[in-house]
Amino acid sequence: MALLRSLSAQRTAISLVYGRNSSKSSNSVAVAACRSFHQRGSGSTSIAGEGAASESTRGVNGARFLHSGDRPLQASTLVQPEVVSSETVKRSMKQESSQEKNPSPAGSPQRDPLDVSFNDPIAAFKSKTTGELIRAYLVYMICSSEKLVEHNMTLMKWSKNVLGQRLFTLLMKATFYGHFVAGEDQIKIIPTLERLRSFGVKPILDYSVEEDITQEEAEKREVESSVSSAGDKKEEGSMPQYHVDKSFADRRYKVSSARTYFYLNEATCERNMEIFIKCLEAVSGATFGTGITAIKLTALGRPQLLLQLSEVIMRTRKYMEDMVGGQGNVLTHHKTIKDLEKYYATLGDNKDVKEFLNNVTSDKEGILHLFPWSGIVDEDSQLSDTFRVPDPQTGQMRRLISQIPPKEEEMFRNMIRRLNTIVKAAADLDVRIMVDAEQTYFQPAISRITLEMMRKYNKDKAIVFNTYQCYLRETFREVNTDLEQAKRQNFYFGAKLVRGAYMDQERDRAKSLGYPDPVNPTFEATTDMYHRTLSECLRRIKLMKDCDDDARKIGIMVASHNEDTVRFAIQQMKEIGISPEDKVICFGQLLGMCDYITFPLGQAGYSAYKYIPYGPVEEVLPYLSRRAQENKGVLKKIKKEKRLLLSEIRRRLMRGQLFYKPKGNYVPI
C-alpha cells in the first residue's frame, strides 16, 4: 500500500480548469490601440503582469527548435497544478481507465487536459513502449555519471574497436542512438514520425552527421576560410570581434548544444545544400505540411564573408549613430532621405552622394536601410562597390568593407544561390525553414540575410524563421527592429526564441579580444530577456487581432526546455486571449529530452514539436556526445525525468502492462 500511495502521489488529478479569457477592451480603447499600432508599429510596452508567472529554475542553454500554427483546444482544458487527495487521484485513475475502454469516436481527434506542473507520467510516456522507457532510464542513469559523460567519446570509440562495427551498432541502437536519434535515413525515420504524429507531436528534421575532426584541423580550416586572399586588413574603424582569432578558431570550444560546420571547399557547401533539400523532401512526405527543417548558414558558404558582412552592418550602425545620434539599427532612428540631405548639405552638388541617396531603402515612415539589401540578395551586386558611404566632412566615398577579390565575390553569390535554392524548395514543398542562430560575430549577417529571405518568400505565409538567442543583451531590441521591418515591408515574421548555445565561448572571446561582453550577466537576466521578448511579440499579435488584421503575420516558436518559460507562455496566451486556434505560438524540445513537456502539450491541443536528428550510427557519434554533455549540465531536469520514468515503469508492471503497445488518436494542429 505504501508503494501504491507513492505511485499515486506522482499523478496529478484533473482539478481547477481555466476558462478562456473572453473579456475584451472597450471599442474606443481598441480603436485607439489600432491607430497607434498602425502609426508606429513598434513599442516596448509589456503585457500586464509580465514575468509574474515564472519561478526561476535552471534551464537548458541552447536548444534548437520550431514554429507552426496552433489549432483549437476543442475539448482540451488547462489544469492548474495543486496538491490532490488520494480520492481525487483514484477518480483520475478511474477516468483514465474509462478513456482506454471508450476511445474518442472515429474521426474525432483526442484531446487531454494539460497539467501545467508537468508531473503526469502517463501523459508524458503513453507514446512509449515499456522497453523504450527502460532504455531512457538507463541512458539518463549514464548521463548522471560525470566520469562516463566526460570521457563518452573515448568510450564509444573503444567500444567500437572491441566489439566490432556490427555489435557496436546494435549496442548504440539499444542505448544512446536509439534514444536520441530517429533512424539512419529518410525511410527508416518514418515509423518514428508517424508515431509522434499519432500523439500530437510534429517534427523538425535535421540530418545530424558531423565531422569528427581534431582541434588542430578545425583551427586550420577556420583560420584559412576566415581570412580573405587579400589579407586580413584591419583598417581605421574596424572592429576586432569580426576578425578571426586562432585562440577561438575551433568554434566547438565550450559548446555542447549546437553543431558546428567547418568550411572545406565550395563542393562541400553544395553537398550540404543537397542534404538540406533531402531533409525538406523527407519532412514534406511524412508531415502533411506541418514540418520544419533546420539549417545553418555556415554550412553553405565561406565564414569570412559572414564576418565581413557582419562588420559592415555594425559599422553602418556606428556611422548613423555618429551622424544623427541615438543608438541601434538604422530604421530605429526614423530619419528620412530629406534628413540625410540636410546632413550632407555642406557637400554641395556631389554626384556620389546623390547616387548613394538614390540607393537608400526607405518608405513613408523613413529610412529602412542605407544599402539596397534586396539587390544584394536578389541580384548580382558587388559587395565591394555596394558598401560605401559619404564622408560627411569631405564628401568622399569610403568603404565599410575591405576590397573583396572577384573569386570571393563569386563565393558570396554561391552562398546566396544555395540559400535561395533551399528556401524555394521549402516553399514548393510547403515546409518551413528554421535558420539557426550562431556566434555573435556571424549573427548580424545571418539575421540580415534571413530577414531578406523573409521579405522575398514570406508574402502569403511564414516559410522562413529567424532564431534569436535571449542570453544576448541586445535581443529585445533586435526583435523589435525586425518586427518593425516586417510590418513596414508587409511580410510574415517568424521567430524562434532560444536561450542560446554559445554563452561561455562568447564571454571568453570578448574578454580575450577586448570588446564588451554581449551576454546577459545572470541566468535570471536571460530569463527576463526571454519573457520580455515573448511578451512583446504576444502584445503585437493581440493588437493585430483587435484590429482585425491577420494575427498570423507574427509566428513565434517557444524553443525551451525550461518549464517556467513554457508555463509563462501558456499563461500569457490565456491572459491576453490568444488561443492555440490562432496558430501563432508553438513549443518544442529535442528528441529524447523533456518528453514530459512536449507530449502533454501536443495531446492537449497545443502545437508541439520534437527536433528529430537522423543519420548513420557511426556518423552521428559527435551529436550523441554533445547530447550526453548537455544532459550532464541539467541534472535537475534529468532527476525529474528519471523520477517520472520510474513511476510509469512501476505503474505498468503493477497493472500488467509490460507489453503495452502505444496507439494514439491525436491529430497535430
Order of alpha helices (4+ residues) and beta strands (2+ residues): alpha-alpha-beta-alpha-beta-alpha-alpha-alpha-alpha-alpha-alpha-beta-alpha-alpha-beta-alpha-alpha-alpha-beta-beta-alpha-alpha-beta-beta-alpha-beta-alpha-beta-alpha-beta-alpha-alpha-beta-alpha-beta-alpha-beta-alpha-alpha
